[in-house]
């Protein structure tokens, strides 16, 4: 589990509208977490009680700082405090220092040296057997992690050192530069590249698995979202589309080649 993405979180301006949108586009079920003192929504794939993502409203402070709606990814580490210190020593900024969520775990929110936000987390394992989870790659799960960095090669080197991610291969993508495929224990989990000029700042993008990309794109449009690119085929045969949800959070969809 070390160095793996384990959680995804949407911070947005309208949680009810966002819940309705992702329920239609990704097929998720949204429900209140029941955590005292916080309005937090859990998303899960129908038929599975184990959540795969969460959602909360942007704080007043974030809104005052003009932080837009966005998705965050959480990467597992057994010692969040030590890894947070490592990030800082390598030029990262601490957006939220390590702290505990009772009964859930401990986490911090970091901005890497190039400006992309990412979270570090250690979860508290529940007593007894784990609830069943949907199969990796099945509709509604997250299927790819993509970093648009200020410098793709430097970002790859940074995360290889911090997370132990391996650069599995590189691909020339023409005017857009080099695409760095990375993985954990030899298994591909994502890619990195230098961000295009039109992207205002470095950021992570998270791809949701769908069974039919054309249908999913239509659900994005009818739900009030915006399709930026795609559907288009990428090397290997998968089909992808990159989108904004109605509140402006960037996300993506992927249909895996059969």
Order of alpha helices (4+ residues) and beta strands (2+ residues): beta-alpha-beta-beta-beta-alpha-beta-alpha-beta-beta-beta-beta-alpha-beta-beta-beta-beta-alpha-beta-beta-beta
